[in-house]
Every structure is written in C-alpha cells, then in structure tokens.
Amino acid sequence: MTILLYGTAKEIVGSPTLSVPTSSITGKKLPNTVGELKAFLANTYPELKKLTAMAVAVNHNYAKDHEIINSYDEVALIPPPERVWM
C-alpha cells in the first residue's frame, strides 16, 4: 500500500510517499482499518504522535478510524496546517 504524505508528515517520514506492506512474513498484524494504520505509523514514526491531529483520506475522501482500507486504495496522510505568523 502506498501512502501519500503532506506537510509535516512528509517532513517526519522524509519522503512524499511511504510504502506499507500488505502481507506479513513476520507474523505481525498489519493495518486493516484507518485507525490501525494510524497506530502502525505512529509506532514506526514516533514523531507523528506529536502532531495535534492527522486526517486520513482514502480514495479522495476523508476517512474515519473504523473504515477498512485495502492494498489498492489511495491513502493520504494530511496533518493540520502549520500556523503562519504575519
């Protein structure tokens, strides 16, 4: 599964995209829902936990934590906008 990253999430991961395995040879549980994906990514990239909010879009629609994701879905992580001081 390929995940598109924006803003601060892209900076934390160090890339505009991230590949998450869709099968496990190690026996570890892989994310099947948006909530599981968020937890998986927070464990892999602890700096993501510092963000105040993180929206997830699946196939161009904002998704809630209980929604199921598949390997062929287009997934995007959208962090909160950064403040711009004038």
Backbone as XML, in Angstrom:
<?xml version="1.0"?>
<chain id="A" units="angstrom">
  <residue number="1" name="MET">
    <atom name="N" x="0.851" y="-1.169" z="0.000"/>
    <atom name="CA" x="0.000" y="0.000" z="0.000"/>
    <atom name="C" x="0.894" y="1.228" z="0.000"/>
  </residue>
  <residue number="2" name="THR">
    <atom name="N" x="0.621" y="2.145" z="-0.898"/>
    <atom name="CA" x="1.375" y="3.384" z="-0.956"/>
    <atom name="C" x="0.548" y="4.496" z="-0.324"/>
  </residue>
  <residue number="3" name="ILE">
    <atom name="N" x="1.212" y="5.260" z="0.530"/>
    <atom name="CA" x="0.558" y="6.355" z="1.241"/>
    <atom name="C" x="1.205" y="7.660" z="0.802"/>
  </residue>
  <residue number="4" name="LEU">
    <atom name="N" x="0.379" y="8.628" z="0.448"/>
    <atom name="CA" x="0.852" y="9.959" z="0.097"/>
    <atom name="C" x="0.957" y="10.781" z="1.370"/>
  </residue>
  <residue number="5" name="LEU">
    <atom name="N" x="2.041" y="11.527" z="1.504"/>
    <atom name="CA" x="2.291" y="12.311" z="2.719"/>
    <atom name="C" x="2.376" y="13.791" z="2.373"/>
  </residue>
  <residue number="6" name="TYR">
    <atom name="N" x="1.816" y="14.608" z="3.240"/>
    <atom name="CA" x="1.808" y="16.043" z="3.024"/>
    <atom name="C" x="2.315" y="16.770" z="4.257"/>
  </residue>
  <residue number="7" name="GLY">
    <atom name="N" x="2.809" y="17.995" z="4.059"/>
    <atom name="CA" x="3.202" y="18.875" z="5.150"/>
    <atom name="C" x="4.190" y="18.262" z="6.120"/>
  </residue>
  <residue number="8" name="THR">
    <atom name="N" x="3.890" y="18.419" z="7.384"/>
    <atom name="CA" x="4.766" y="17.945" z="8.445"/>
    <atom name="C" x="4.949" y="16.431" z="8.403"/>
  </residue>
  <residue number="9" name="ALA">
    <atom name="N" x="3.935" y="15.693" z="8.007"/>
    <atom name="CA" x="4.058" y="14.230" z="7.912"/>
    <atom name="C" x="5.139" y="13.861" z="6.903"/>
  </residue>
  <residue number="10" name="LYS">
    <atom name="N" x="5.186" y="14.580" z="5.798"/>
    <atom name="CA" x="6.214" y="14.337" z="4.778"/>
    <atom name="C" x="7.600" y="14.638" z="5.350"/>
  </residue>
  <residue number="11" name="GLU">
    <atom name="N" x="7.707" y="15.708" z="6.121"/>
    <atom name="CA" x="8.987" y="16.069" z="6.729"/>
    <atom name="C" x="9.441" y="15.014" z="7.738"/>
  </residue>
  <residue number="12" name="ILE">
    <atom name="N" x="8.524" y="14.503" z="8.531"/>
    <atom name="CA" x="8.864" y="13.497" z="9.546"/>
    <atom name="C" x="9.346" y="12.213" z="8.897"/>
  </residue>
  <residue number="13" name="VAL">
    <atom name="N" x="8.635" y="11.748" z="7.891"/>
    <atom name="CA" x="8.991" y="10.492" z="7.216"/>
    <atom name="C" x="10.191" y="10.688" z="6.298"/>
  </residue>
  <residue number="14" name="GLY">
    <atom name="N" x="10.340" y="11.896" z="5.757"/>
    <atom name="CA" x="11.466" y="12.178" z="4.881"/>
    <atom name="C" x="11.216" y="11.814" z="3.431"/>
  </residue>
  <residue number="15" name="SER">
    <atom name="N" x="9.952" y="11.695" z="3.059"/>
    <atom name="CA" x="9.593" y="11.316" z="1.696"/>
    <atom name="C" x="8.142" y="11.704" z="1.433"/>
  </residue>
  <residue number="16" name="PRO">
    <atom name="N" x="7.789" y="11.987" z="0.179"/>
    <atom name="CA" x="6.389" y="12.311" z="-0.126"/>
    <atom name="C" x="5.490" y="11.077" z="-0.211"/>
  </residue>
  <residue number="17" name="THR">
    <atom name="N" x="6.088" y="9.903" z="-0.242"/>
    <atom name="CA" x="5.303" y="8.665" z="-0.256"/>
    <atom name="C" x="5.926" y="7.653" z="0.699"/>
  </residue>
  <residue number="18" name="LEU">
    <atom name="N" x="5.110" y="6.723" z="1.118"/>
    <atom name="CA" x="5.544" y="5.678" z="2.036"/>
    <atom name="C" x="4.870" y="4.381" z="1.620"/>
  </residue>
  <residue number="19" name="SER">
    <atom name="N" x="5.632" y="3.314" z="1.583"/>
    <atom name="CA" x="5.076" y="2.012" z="1.233"/>
    <atom name="C" x="4.891" y="1.192" z="2.499"/>
  </residue>
  <residue number="20" name="VAL">
    <atom name="N" x="3.670" y="0.699" z="2.707"/>
    <atom name="CA" x="3.349" y="-0.138" z="3.860"/>
    <atom name="C" x="3.054" y="-1.537" z="3.330"/>
  </residue>
  <residue number="21" name="PRO">
    <atom name="N" x="3.683" y="-2.567" z="3.892"/>
    <atom name="CA" x="3.444" y="-3.922" z="3.391"/>
    <atom name="C" x="1.984" y="-4.337" z="3.563"/>
  </residue>
  <residue number="22" name="THR">
    <atom name="N" x="1.517" y="-5.144" z="2.624"/>
    <atom name="CA" x="0.134" y="-5.621" z="2.685"/>
    <atom name="C" x="0.046" y="-7.067" z="3.142"/>
  </residue>
  <residue number="23" name="SER">
    <atom name="N" x="1.205" y="-7.692" z="3.312"/>
    <atom name="CA" x="1.228" y="-9.038" z="3.882"/>
    <atom name="C" x="2.443" y="-9.127" z="4.784"/>
  </residue>
  <residue number="24" name="SER">
    <atom name="N" x="2.383" y="-10.019" z="5.738"/>
    <atom name="CA" x="3.453" y="-10.098" z="6.718"/>
    <atom name="C" x="4.081" y="-11.482" z="6.733"/>
  </residue>
  <residue number="25" name="ILE">
    <atom name="N" x="5.380" y="-11.515" z="6.519"/>
    <atom name="CA" x="6.094" y="-12.787" z="6.649"/>
    <atom name="C" x="6.606" y="-12.956" z="8.076"/>
  </residue>
  <residue number="26" name="THR">
    <atom name="N" x="6.514" y="-11.885" z="8.859"/>
    <atom name="CA" x="6.989" y="-11.940" z="10.241"/>
    <atom name="C" x="5.887" y="-12.329" z="11.212"/>
  </residue>
  <residue number="27" name="GLY">
    <atom name="N" x="4.649" y="-12.372" z="10.737"/>
    <atom name="CA" x="3.534" y="-12.701" z="11.613"/>
    <atom name="C" x="2.961" y="-11.509" z="12.346"/>
  </residue>
  <residue number="28" name="LYS">
    <atom name="N" x="3.509" y="-10.311" z="12.113"/>
    <atom name="CA" x="2.981" y="-9.107" z="12.749"/>
    <atom name="C" x="1.664" y="-8.709" z="12.106"/>
  </residue>
  <residue number="29" name="LYS">
    <atom name="N" x="0.766" y="-8.170" z="12.925"/>
    <atom name="CA" x="-0.525" y="-7.710" z="12.418"/>
    <atom name="C" x="-0.328" y="-6.450" z="11.585"/>
  </residue>
  <residue number="30" name="LEU">
    <atom name="N" x="-0.905" y="-6.454" z="10.408"/>
    <atom name="CA" x="-0.828" y="-5.305" z="9.526"/>
    <atom name="C" x="-2.138" y="-4.519" z="9.584"/>
  </residue>
  <residue number="31" name="PRO">
    <atom name="N" x="-2.093" y="-3.225" z="9.277"/>
    <atom name="CA" x="-3.295" y="-2.395" z="9.398"/>
    <atom name="C" x="-4.381" y="-2.768" z="8.393"/>
  </residue>
  <residue number="32" name="ASN">
    <atom name="N" x="-5.610" y="-2.914" z="8.903"/>
    <atom name="CA" x="-6.770" y="-3.199" z="8.060"/>
    <atom name="C" x="-7.781" y="-2.061" z="8.076"/>
  </residue>
  <residue number="33" name="THR">
    <atom name="N" x="-7.639" y="-1.144" z="9.039"/>
    <atom name="CA" x="-8.537" y="-0.001" z="9.138"/>
    <atom name="C" x="-7.699" y="1.273" z="9.209"/>
  </residue>
  <residue number="34" name="VAL">
    <atom name="N" x="-8.353" y="2.382" z="9.040"/>
    <atom name="CA" x="-7.669" y="3.673" z="9.135"/>
    <atom name="C" x="-7.051" y="3.838" z="10.523"/>
  </residue>
  <residue number="35" name="GLY">
    <atom name="N" x="-7.772" y="3.488" z="11.566"/>
    <atom name="CA" x="-7.245" y="3.599" z="12.928"/>
    <atom name="C" x="-6.022" y="2.730" z="13.143"/>
  </residue>
  <residue number="36" name="GLU">
    <atom name="N" x="-6.057" y="1.507" z="12.622"/>
    <atom name="CA" x="-4.900" y="0.616" z="12.736"/>
    <atom name="C" x="-3.712" y="1.168" z="11.955"/>
  </residue>
  <residue number="37" name="LEU">
    <atom name="N" x="-3.974" y="1.773" z="10.800"/>
    <atom name="CA" x="-2.897" y="2.378" z="10.014"/>
    <atom name="C" x="-2.262" y="3.530" z="10.778"/>
  </residue>
  <residue number="38" name="LYS">
    <atom name="N" x="-3.083" y="4.374" z="11.404"/>
    <atom name="CA" x="-2.544" y="5.485" z="12.176"/>
    <atom name="C" x="-1.678" y="4.981" z="13.328"/>
  </residue>
  <residue number="39" name="ALA">
    <atom name="N" x="-2.119" y="3.937" z="14.016"/>
    <atom name="CA" x="-1.331" y="3.361" z="15.114"/>
    <atom name="C" x="-0.036" y="2.742" z="14.587"/>
  </residue>
  <residue number="40" name="PHE">
    <atom name="N" x="-0.118" y="2.032" z="13.469"/>
    <atom name="CA" x="1.056" y="1.411" z="12.840"/>
    <atom name="C" x="2.095" y="2.476" z="12.496"/>
  </residue>
  <residue number="41" name="LEU">
    <atom name="N" x="1.638" y="3.568" z="11.890"/>
    <atom name="CA" x="2.559" y="4.634" z="11.501"/>
    <atom name="C" x="3.127" y="5.366" z="12.707"/>
  </residue>
  <residue number="42" name="ALA">
    <atom name="N" x="2.329" y="5.558" z="13.746"/>
    <atom name="CA" x="2.810" y="6.221" z="14.961"/>
    <atom name="C" x="3.883" y="5.375" z="15.652"/>
  </residue>
  <residue number="43" name="ASN">
    <atom name="N" x="3.740" y="4.054" z="15.596"/>
    <atom name="CA" x="4.762" y="3.180" z="16.178"/>
    <atom name="C" x="6.024" y="3.166" z="15.333"/>
  </residue>
  <residue number="44" name="THR">
    <atom name="N" x="5.867" y="3.269" z="14.012"/>
    <atom name="CA" x="7.014" y="3.266" z="13.108"/>
    <atom name="C" x="7.721" y="4.611" z="13.095"/>
  </residue>
  <residue number="45" name="TYR">
    <atom name="N" x="6.950" y="5.683" z="13.165"/>
    <atom name="CA" x="7.482" y="7.049" z="13.154"/>
    <atom name="C" x="6.941" y="7.790" z="14.377"/>
  </residue>
  <residue number="46" name="PRO">
    <atom name="N" x="7.590" y="7.618" z="15.543"/>
    <atom name="CA" x="7.081" y="8.215" z="16.790"/>
    <atom name="C" x="6.861" y="9.730" z="16.736"/>
  </residue>
  <residue number="47" name="GLU">
    <atom name="N" x="7.572" y="10.440" z="15.880"/>
    <atom name="CA" x="7.383" y="11.893" z="15.771"/>
    <atom name="C" x="5.965" y="12.244" z="15.305"/>
  </residue>
  <residue number="48" name="LEU">
    <atom name="N" x="5.310" y="11.321" z="14.605"/>
    <atom name="CA" x="3.933" y="11.569" z="14.164"/>
    <atom name="C" x="2.985" y="11.737" z="15.346"/>
  </residue>
  <residue number="49" name="LYS">
    <atom name="N" x="3.332" y="11.139" z="16.494"/>
    <atom name="CA" x="2.490" y="11.244" z="17.684"/>
    <atom name="C" x="2.419" y="12.675" z="18.203"/>
  </residue>
  <residue number="50" name="LYS">
    <atom name="N" x="3.399" y="13.497" z="17.851"/>
    <atom name="CA" x="3.448" y="14.876" z="18.332"/>
    <atom name="C" x="2.484" y="15.797" z="17.591"/>
  </residue>
  <residue number="51" name="LEU">
    <atom name="N" x="1.967" y="15.341" z="16.457"/>
    <atom name="CA" x="1.024" y="16.173" z="15.713"/>
    <atom name="C" x="-0.303" y="16.240" z="16.455"/>
  </residue>
  <residue number="52" name="THR">
    <atom name="N" x="-0.917" y="17.397" z="16.466"/>
    <atom name="CA" x="-2.164" y="17.580" z="17.217"/>
    <atom name="C" x="-3.340" y="16.858" z="16.570"/>
  </residue>
  <residue number="53" name="ALA">
    <atom name="N" x="-3.264" y="16.633" z="15.282"/>
    <atom name="CA" x="-4.329" y="15.929" z="14.561"/>
    <atom name="C" x="-3.745" y="15.377" z="13.273"/>
  </residue>
  <residue number="54" name="MET">
    <atom name="N" x="-4.388" y="14.363" z="12.743"/>
    <atom name="CA" x="-3.932" y="13.782" z="11.486"/>
    <atom name="C" x="-5.158" y="13.271" z="10.734"/>
  </residue>
  <residue number="55" name="ALA">
    <atom name="N" x="-5.484" y="13.913" z="9.640"/>
    <atom name="CA" x="-6.589" y="13.443" z="8.807"/>
    <atom name="C" x="-6.054" y="12.383" z="7.846"/>
  </residue>
  <residue number="56" name="VAL">
    <atom name="N" x="-6.901" y="11.435" z="7.536"/>
    <atom name="CA" x="-6.560" y="10.402" z="6.564"/>
    <atom name="C" x="-7.628" y="10.431" z="5.482"/>
  </residue>
  <residue number="57" name="ALA">
    <atom name="N" x="-7.183" y="10.450" z="4.243"/>
    <atom name="CA" x="-8.099" y="10.376" z="3.112"/>
    <atom name="C" x="-7.886" y="9.035" z="2.418"/>
  </residue>
  <residue number="58" name="VAL">
    <atom name="N" x="-8.981" y="8.389" z="2.082"/>
    <atom name="CA" x="-8.940" y="7.126" z="1.339"/>
    <atom name="C" x="-9.739" y="7.344" z="0.063"/>
  </residue>
  <residue number="59" name="ASN">
    <atom name="N" x="-9.061" y="7.169" z="-1.057"/>
    <atom name="CA" x="-9.688" y="7.365" z="-2.365"/>
    <atom name="C" x="-10.351" y="8.745" z="-2.475"/>
  </residue>
  <residue number="60" name="HIS">
    <atom name="N" x="-9.611" y="9.770" z="-2.045"/>
    <atom name="CA" x="-10.004" y="11.176" z="-2.163"/>
    <atom name="C" x="-11.138" y="11.597" z="-1.228"/>
  </residue>
  <residue number="61" name="ASN">
    <atom name="N" x="-11.435" y="10.792" z="-0.211"/>
    <atom name="CA" x="-12.465" y="11.149" z="0.762"/>
    <atom name="C" x="-11.890" y="11.007" z="2.169"/>
  </residue>
  <residue number="62" name="TYR">
    <atom name="N" x="-12.199" y="11.971" z="3.029"/>
    <atom name="CA" x="-11.757" y="11.846" z="4.411"/>
    <atom name="C" x="-12.359" y="10.582" z="5.005"/>
  </residue>
  <residue number="63" name="ALA">
    <atom name="N" x="-11.549" y="9.861" z="5.791"/>
    <atom name="CA" x="-11.986" y="8.572" z="6.335"/>
    <atom name="C" x="-11.904" y="8.589" z="7.855"/>
  </residue>
  <residue number="64" name="LYS">
    <atom name="N" x="-12.829" y="7.893" z="8.481"/>
    <atom name="CA" x="-12.849" y="7.738" z="9.942"/>
    <atom name="C" x="-12.061" y="6.492" z="10.324"/>
  </residue>
  <residue number="65" name="ASP">
    <atom name="N" x="-11.680" y="6.417" z="11.595"/>
    <atom name="CA" x="-10.817" y="5.336" z="12.072"/>
    <atom name="C" x="-11.365" y="3.932" z="11.825"/>
  </residue>
  <residue number="66" name="HIS">
    <atom name="N" x="-12.671" y="3.753" z="11.814"/>
    <atom name="CA" x="-13.243" y="2.408" z="11.677"/>
    <atom name="C" x="-13.302" y="1.920" z="10.221"/>
  </residue>
  <residue number="67" name="GLU">
    <atom name="N" x="-13.032" y="2.809" z="9.260"/>
    <atom name="CA" x="-13.153" y="2.428" z="7.855"/>
    <atom name="C" x="-12.035" y="1.485" z="7.422"/>
  </residue>
  <residue number="68" name="ILE">
    <atom name="N" x="-12.403" y="0.485" z="6.641"/>
    <atom name="CA" x="-11.474" y="-0.543" z="6.172"/>
    <atom name="C" x="-10.670" y="0.003" z="4.999"/>
  </residue>
  <residue number="69" name="ILE">
    <atom name="N" x="-9.374" y="-0.344" z="4.973"/>
    <atom name="CA" x="-8.503" y="0.026" z="3.862"/>
    <atom name="C" x="-7.976" y="-1.238" z="3.205"/>
  </residue>
  <residue number="70" name="ASN">
    <atom name="N" x="-7.721" y="-1.136" z="1.915"/>
    <atom name="CA" x="-7.199" y="-2.253" z="1.138"/>
    <atom name="C" x="-5.905" y="-1.836" z="0.452"/>
  </residue>
  <residue number="71" name="SER">
    <atom name="N" x="-5.158" y="-2.802" z="-0.024"/>
    <atom name="CA" x="-3.870" y="-2.525" z="-0.646"/>
    <atom name="C" x="-3.992" y="-1.667" z="-1.900"/>
  </residue>
  <residue number="72" name="TYR">
    <atom name="N" x="-5.128" y="-1.691" z="-2.566"/>
    <atom name="CA" x="-5.310" y="-0.933" z="-3.812"/>
    <atom name="C" x="-5.894" y="0.457" z="-3.587"/>
  </residue>
  <residue number="73" name="ASP">
    <atom name="N" x="-6.230" y="0.819" z="-2.351"/>
    <atom name="CA" x="-6.770" y="2.143" z="-2.055"/>
    <atom name="C" x="-5.681" y="3.206" z="-2.150"/>
  </residue>
  <residue number="74" name="GLU">
    <atom name="N" x="-6.070" y="4.411" z="-2.540"/>
    <atom name="CA" x="-5.161" y="5.537" z="-2.474"/>
    <atom name="C" x="-5.349" y="6.188" z="-1.114"/>
  </residue>
  <residue number="75" name="VAL">
    <atom name="N" x="-4.296" y="6.192" z="-0.310"/>
    <atom name="CA" x="-4.353" y="6.694" z="1.060"/>
    <atom name="C" x="-3.446" y="7.919" z="1.173"/>
  </residue>
  <residue number="76" name="ALA">
    <atom name="N" x="-3.913" y="8.947" z="1.866"/>
    <atom name="CA" x="-3.113" y="10.145" z="2.087"/>
    <atom name="C" x="-3.185" y="10.553" z="3.549"/>
  </residue>
  <residue number="77" name="LEU">
    <atom name="N" x="-2.043" y="10.946" z="4.108"/>
    <atom name="CA" x="-1.985" y="11.499" z="5.469"/>
    <atom name="C" x="-1.926" y="13.013" z="5.346"/>
  </residue>
  <residue number="78" name="ILE">
    <atom name="N" x="-2.842" y="13.672" z="6.030"/>
    <atom name="CA" x="-2.933" y="15.120" z="5.935"/>
    <atom name="C" x="-2.843" y="15.699" z="7.347"/>
  </residue>
  <residue number="79" name="PRO">
    <atom name="N" x="-1.672" y="16.243" z="7.708"/>
    <atom name="CA" x="-1.525" y="16.832" z="9.042"/>
    <atom name="C" x="-2.239" y="18.173" z="9.109"/>
  </residue>
  <residue number="80" name="PRO">
    <atom name="N" x="-2.396" y="18.704" z="10.321"/>
    <atom name="CA" x="-3.018" y="20.029" z="10.438"/>
    <atom name="C" x="-2.131" y="21.069" z="9.761"/>
  </residue>
  <residue number="81" name="PRO">
    <atom name="N" x="-2.725" y="22.124" z="9.239"/>
    <atom name="CA" x="-1.905" y="23.170" z="8.610"/>
    <atom name="C" x="-1.024" y="23.846" z="9.646"/>
  </residue>
  <residue number="82" name="GLU">
    <atom name="N" x="0.141" y="24.226" z="9.223"/>
    <atom name="CA" x="1.052" y="24.930" z="10.118"/>
    <atom name="C" x="0.607" y="26.380" z="10.226"/>
  </residue>
  <residue number="83" name="ARG">
    <atom name="N" x="0.836" y="26.950" z="11.366"/>
    <atom name="CA" x="0.484" y="28.354" z="11.561"/>
    <atom name="C" x="1.458" y="29.238" z="10.801"/>
  </residue>
  <residue number="84" name="VAL">
    <atom name="N" x="0.930" y="30.249" z="10.196"/>
    <atom name="CA" x="1.759" y="31.240" z="9.524"/>
    <atom name="C" x="1.574" y="32.555" z="10.266"/>
  </residue>
  <residue number="85" name="TRP">
    <atom name="N" x="2.665" y="33.068" z="10.780"/>
    <atom name="CA" x="2.619" y="34.316" z="11.539"/>
    <atom name="C" x="2.949" y="35.483" z="10.638"/>
  </residue>
  <residue number="86" name="MET">
    <atom name="N" x="2.197" y="36.525" z="10.757"/>
    <atom name="CA" x="2.441" y="37.706" z="9.914"/>
    <atom name="C" x="3.026" y="38.808" z="10.753"/>
  </residue>
</chain>
